[in-house]
Each structure stands twice: as structure tokens, then as C-alpha cells.
Amino acid sequence: MTRVVIQDVPSATYEAVVEKATNNGDWQAVRIDYNEGMLSVHCPSLGHEILPELFDVMRYAGTSYPKKYHGSKITQGRSTTITLVAGSKSPDFSLYEVKEGSGQVQKAEGEFPTVAFEVGYYGEGEKKLALDAGRLICLSKGMIQLVVTIDINHEAEKQNNGRRNVKSVIWTHWEMDPQYPRVVEKIAVAYELNKLVPERDGVPVTDTMSVQPTPDAYRAVVSFGKKSYWVRAYKSNTYKDLELFPDQGVKSIPILHHHLFRDPQEDDRKYPAFIIQTVDIMATIHSHEDFQREMDGKNKKTADDMDSIDKKLLERLKKRCVV
């Protein structure tokens, strides 16, 4: 995955670059992340593209999200860049609710998907995924109702030139804490607006000098109108060690109505809007892994190849030196 990171980018500069790049269509195939002055632009690897294929598999099997639900339908936003109250983020995949009859997603609400997906692949760890989830939920003021993070870990084989194989897949759900938003009390501790505060076991993580476990929640103070409120994103479910053919353990993962729709029927809220089968998840991941290995094999150069390239380069340089 090719990534360019630029530090200390003023927000005005970022906004001007975004406007020009968007108008020119320059950023259609890249992911954008702007957070606290750091601009990251990267081209996703093949592993980040598993979600479109997974939803295609589910659509053909008739197990995807409902086509219609009480005047609403769902549309795929793919990796559309989302403007947050501070910075922006391009998730790897997203689902938007569209109110039928309007012909478009409703203003304000429609600026945000209801569900966003982030894939960690080849070196992106659970800490980055947790931070991404915290930002998407807290800095959208809870408009993004569910963030799914998929952490795909690899291990290298001792044989086959150290070929990497899938070691584990961890699927995690992050949601807005239902006890929030909470008004910021005047006597509360000092805070910085739109600044994430990591938590572990309900306790804010204040030690930034030593290595800490991955946070299981984030909170931030954001503005609703003229008042400041605390919002909080927390890890609501973790599905570990997914397998291609699970005899036991996790066989399916539900996406609930209150994840997918903003105003579901009260009787539907806690029931699945659709269910993702573990076998579909793992089959899609393994399909991409096989293709990635095939591409790596075609692009990989042997020592003899490199030696031949070096010899040709040396001969070319010698010719240039001849007067």
C-alpha cells in the first residue's frame, strides 16, 4: 500500500486541496485521512477491497441488507470521504440510508453513512483501527451508528520464500454509547473541543509516554448548537478467530436495525436487519489472498533477475561515459 503523510497542514490548505482534487477527479481511487494537521493520502491494497466483493456475494445469495424498509433503502457509499467536525476520513466501505421519494440522501443526516467499515491489512494494527472507529463515531456526533473494524493478521511461512498466510481475522463492532451525549458540566475537568480521549475499562488513558493496551472506548467533547456535550464510542462486540468452515464458535454476525437505519420501528431495533455468514467473510478474504499471492509471484524478481538488471544498467552507464 502506497502512503504519503504530510505533517502540519493547515485546515485552509487542506480544504483548498480537497476542492481542487475533487473537481479534477484526482482522488477517486485513493483514501484520505486528515487529523490534527496530519494529511495522509494512500492507495488501498487489494486486501482493503474485500467489502465490495463480500456484499456482491451476499447480494447474489439474497442475504444482503433489505431492499426497502418503511420508506428507506440502503445505498453503498464505498470509500466516500467523510467530513468530520475535525478533519476527514475515507472508510474502506460504507452504507447510507436513503429516504425513498426524495431521490437523494437527506441533508445533514445524509452527509454520514449509518455504517462504516475499516479493514486492517498488512501491518495496520488494532490500535489504528480502534482510533479510526473512535474518530468516525465521536467526530460525526454519533451520526455514524456502527463502525465495523476487520483486523486481518498474517504470518510468514518458513518455506515458500516466507509467503504470508492469514493467521487470524478479528471482526469488531464499535457504537455510540447509549448513555451519551451528556452535557459538559461547568465544574468538569478541562477539555479540548473535538479532541479524542482514549479509555480503557472506563478509565481515561492519560499516560502518553509508555506503551498502553488498545483502548476499548473513546470520548470527546463536541458542540450541539451552542452547547458542549460529551460523546462516547465504545467497543460493543468482538468476534474472534473467524474460520472458513466453523464447526463451532462464530458462524454469523448480525447487523441490527438500529445500526442500519436512523429511526427503525421500536420492535425491530434490537433485531438483525441482515446477517453476514462467517463462511462468506472468510471465503472472500481467502479469494483475495490467493489473488494477491499470484500477483506477488508475478512481480517478484529473483536474485538472477536482479543481477541481470544490474549488468544491463552498468553497460548503459559505461556507454554514456564514452566520449
N, C-alpha and C positions, 0 to 999 in steps of 0.2 A: 504494500500500500504506500503510495507516494504522498507525503505530507509536508506542507510548508507552514511554518509557525513564525509569526511576526509579533514581537513584543511592543508594548507602549503605543498602540494605535488609538488615537483619539476617536471618540464616537462620531464626530462630524466627518472625519476622514473615512471611517468605516461606512457610514451611511451613503457618502458620495460614491464610493467604490461599488457598493451593492447596487445602487441605482443604475450606474453605467453598465455594470456587468449583467444585470438583469435585462436591461433594454437591449443589449447586444446578444443575449442568449449565451454568454460565455460560461455561466455557472450551472448549466443544466445537468451536467454529468459529474458534479463534484459535491462534496459535503462541506458546509460552512459552520464554524463554531466561533462565536465572538463572546468572550467572557473576561470582564475586568481588564480591558485593554489588550488582551491577547487574541489575535486573529489566527485561526487555524483553518487552512483550506487543504482538503485531501481528496484523492480519488479512491473510492472504495475498492477493496479487493473482491474477488469472486465470492468469498465467504459471507460478505455483507449483503449479498443479493439473494440469500436463501428465502426471504419472506415473500417476494412476489411469486416465486415458484411454489412455495408451500400453499399460498392462497389459491393459486391456479389448480393445484392438486385437489384441494378441498372443494373448489367450485365444481370441478368435473365429477367429484364424488357426491355432490349435493349436501356437504356438511359445513359449508361456509356460513357467514353471517346471514341473517334473514334478509330477503329482498325488500320487504316492506314491513313497517311496524308503526301502526297508529299515525299515519301521515308523515312518517320519516323513512328515509332509506340511507344506506351507507355507501360512501364512495371512498376509493383508495387515494390517499394523498402521496403515496410513495415516500420520497425523501424531501418533500417540500420544506424549505427553510421557514422556521417559525420565529417570529419576532417576540421576544420575551420582554418583561418590564425592565430587564437589564441584560443586554446582549441578545444573541440569537443562537439557534441550534437547528441543525438538519438531522432529524432522526433517520434511521435506516428504512423505516416504513411507518405508515400512519393510516388511521381510519377516521373519516369525517362523517358526522351526521348531517344530512341534507333534508330540510323540511320540504315535503312534496308540494308542488304547486308554485313555489317561489322561483323555481328554476335555478336557484343558487343557494349556497350555504348562507344562513342568516348572518347579518352583520354582528360584529363583536364575538358572539359565540362561534361563528364560522371561521374566525381567524385561527382557531385552535382545533386540532383533532380531539376526539374524545379518547382515543387510544393511540399510543406511540410505542414503537419497538426500537430497541437498541441491541446490536449484535457485537459482542466482544470476540475478536478473532486474531490469532497470531500476535500475541503479546499485549493485547488490550485486556487488562485485568478487571477484577470485580470492583476495585476501588473507583476506577474511571466510570464503569457502568453505574455504580451507586451515585456518583456525583452527577452524571448525566440525568438520571432519574429524578434526583432531588431538584435540580435546576428546572427541568421540564414541568414538574408539578408545582413547586413553590413559586417560580417566577412566571408561571401562566396564571397565578392566583387560583389554582385548582381547576382551571378550565380543561386541562388535560387530566382526565379522570383515572386513567390507568397507564402506567409505563411498564412494559414488559422488557426485561433485560435477559439476553441469552448469552451465557458465558461458555464459549467453546474452547476447551483446553486440549492441547496437543502434547504428545511425547514422541521422541525420536527413536526409531528402531536402530539397534546395533548393526543390523545387516542393512542391505539395500541403500548404502551410502547415506545412512541417517535419515531416511524418509520419515516424514512426520505423519503420525496417525492420531485420530481423535481419541483422547484419553477420557474425557468426561464432558457432559453437557448439563449446565445448571440453568434452569428457567425460573426467573423470579418476577413477582408482581409487586409493584410499588403503587400506593394510592395516597390520596389526601386523607389525613386523619379526620374522622367524622366529628371529633370534638372541636375542630377548628373551622373557621377563623375565630380568634379571640382578640378582643380589643387590647391594645397596649396600655397598660396602666401607667400613670404618671410616675409612680414610685418604683417602676420596674428598673432593672439594670440597664445600663447604657447599651444601645444597639446602633447598627448602621443599616439604613434603609436598603432593601433589596440584596442584602448580604447573607449568604447561606451559613448556618451554624450547624456543624455535624453533631450527631448524638450517637451514643452507644448505651443500650439498656436504659434509656430515658434520661441519661446524664449528658450535658453538653461536653464535647471534647475541646478542651482549652489548651492542651499540650501540643504545640506545633513543632517542637524541637525533636521529639523522638518518634519512632515508628509506632503507629497506632493500628488496632484492628479496623477492618472496614466498617464504616458507620452503618447502622440499621435504620437511621432516620435523619432527616434534615429539617430545620425550621428557618424561617426568615420573616422579617417584618416588611409588609408591602402596604401600599395605600389603596383603600377603597373610598373613592370620593376624597373628602378632606381628612379622613381619619386613618390612623395606622393600626394594622392588625397583624397578629402573628398567624402564619400558616405553617402547616407541618406535613411533610411527606414521610411515609413510613413503609417499611417492607412488610407486606401483608401475607405473602405466601412464597414459599420456595419449594421448587420441585427438583430434586437432586438425582444425579446419576441416571439420566434418561437412557433407555436401551431401545434397540431396533425392534426386538420381539420380547417385550416384557412379560415374563410368566407371573411376576408379582410386582408390587410397587406401583409406580405411576404409569397408568395406561392411557389416561386422557387428562386434559387441562381445560377447565371451563372459563369462558369469558362471560361475565354476568351482564344482565340487562343494565344495571346501574353503572357498569363500566362503559358500555357502548352507546347508551342513549342518555341524554341530559334529564329528561322527565319521563321515565318509564312508569307504567302502571304500578301502583303500590304493591299489588300481588305478585308482580313479576320481578321486582327489584333484585332479590337475592337468588333468582334462578338463572340458569345459563341462557344467554342469547344464542350462543353456539359453543361447540366443544371441539377442541383440537386433539386429534388422536396422536399419541406418542409415536406410533409407527410411522405416521405421515411426517412428523418432525424429523425423525432420525433418518428415514429414507431420503428425504430431501437433502439433509446435511451430508450423508454419505455419497449421494449423487454428485454434489458439488466437490466433495473431497476427491473423488475419483477423477473428475474432470481437471481439477487443479493439479493433481499428480501427473496426469497426462501432459498438461501444458508445461509443467516444470521439467518433465523429461525431455520434451522437445526443445526447450530453451536452454537446458543445462549443457555447458561446454566441458569436455574432458580436458585432462592435462595436455594431451596431444593436440587437441584443438587450440588451446591457448598458446602452445609452443609454436604451432604453425602460424597463428595470427601474429605473434611477436616477430617471427622471422620475416614475414611479409612487410610488417611495419618498419623493421630495421632496414630492409632492402630499399624501401621507398625513401627513407630518410637519407640513406647513403647517396641515392641518385640526386637528391636535392642539393647535396653538398658538392657535387661535381661541377666544376666551373667550365 
